[in-house]
Amino acid sequence: MRIPKHIGIIPDGNRRWAVKNGMTKDKGYALGINPGLILFKQCKKYGIEEITFYGFTVDNTKRPNEQKLAFTEACINSVQLLTKEDCEILVMGNTKSTSFPKDLIPFTKRRTFGKGGMKVNFLINYGWEWDLNELKSADEKKKNIYNNIHSNDISRIDLIIRWGGRRRLSGFLPVQSVYSDFYVVDDFWPDFKPEHLDEALNWYNEQDVTLGG
């Protein structure tokens, strides 16, 4: 079976899950923490080398304050949870903004925990325009595009999986996603099941990867 080296995760549907279950929208984010840990362990078992979680975007910070506080706390707790595992963590986002959590500043340079191994990236207060900003002044004839984006330590993504049924990238790492296969899970992220990843990998295995060739 052909296993992707790098998987991107868009864990959508937390707010809709909360409303569906009679809660306020902000209550859904905390329910997305444990699924992330389960997915991490599953990916590691399968030999996947790198995984990137979409935490929250610059645009997400325009939401009501109680939601902003809830998804920020969920992201902090998710990162801290993985420090107890064998992995290499990187948090990528606009640290100059007041919306970037100070608790995650130490993770903006990749750090090794335990025995290291799989790379785990979190996009926190991330914006695609911020990521590509340096390209405006870059001389593309002399420099590789990866040298001129903030997310240059994140590799090309083979497979992106989005929960929640929506079929859009929402600005997810545009450079690394240029040749990604895109798989959608209709269930909301808090309803994550290991079978979701298995089904996505089985689907990926059947795709014809040409990278434009």
Disulfide bonds with the S-S distance in Angstrom:
none
